[in-house]
Amino acid sequence: MKKKACQAKPKIDYPCPWLFKVIGVGGGEVEEAIRKTVDANSCIITASKISSTGKYHSVDLEMEVVSEEHRNRIYRELSAHVSIKYVL
């Protein structure tokens, strides 16, 4: 028997803490992009991993999101930055 994928969106109660994993070129450039997108005083930015070649850096961005729209806006703005390759 084949299982069907869940089509329902998960229920998230806002405001809530949220963790974005941001991966890009150069740790300083990734952190600068984050600081331009969100208030640095309202989040925690933590260096996570560096690729074996040293080209890619991942950074954890922890912050409170107040709504789905807020969460999606942060995701879109970070994703659009030239130094950022992925936002998870």
N, C-alpha and C positions, 0 to 999 in steps of 0.2 A: 504494500500500500504506500502510495506516494504522499508525503506530507505537504500541505499547502503553507506557503509563506504567510506570515501575519501581515495583514494589510492595514491594521489599525495603528494610528499614531500613539506613542506612549504618552501617558498622562504625566505632565510635569507641573508641579505646583511652584509658581513664581511668587516672589523672588526666590532664587535658589543659588547656591554656589555652582560654578561651572568650571571645568578644566578644558582648555584648548591646548592641543599639542601643535606647535607651530614649527615647521621645518623649512629652512631656507639656506641661502648662501651667506656664510659669515655670521657668527654669533652676534657681533655688535650691530650688524645691519638688521638682523631679525629683531633684536631688542629695540632698536631705534624705530622700526616700523610699528611695533607694538605700542611704544610710547606716543607715537603720533596718532594712534587709533583710539587708545583708551587713556584715562587719567591714571598716571603711574602711581598716584597715592591711593587708588582704590583697587589695586590688584597686586598680586605677587608674581614676579617673573623669575623663573628658576632655570638655569642652564641644565639641559638634560644629557644629550649624547652628541658626539661628533663622529662623522663617518670616518672610515679607515683612511681615506685620502685627505681628510681635513677640510674638504670642500663644503660639506653640508653640516649644519648645526641644528639640533632640535632644542626647543625651549618650551617649558610648560608655563602657560598663562592661567592663573587661578583668579577668578573674580566672581562677583555676584551679578547675575543677569536678572533684570526685572520683568522681562516678558520674552515671548518667542520672537517678536519683532526685534527686540534689542539683541538677543543672541544671534539671530540671522544677520543683522546689520554688522556686528563685529566680525562674524565669519566672512561676509562678503568683502568688507574693507580690507581685512588682512589678506584674503585670497588675491585681491587685486594688486597688491604691492609687488613691485618688480623683484625685490629680494626674497620674497616668500614663494616657495614651490608648493607646499601643502599645508592645509589647516585641517586638523582632525578634532 
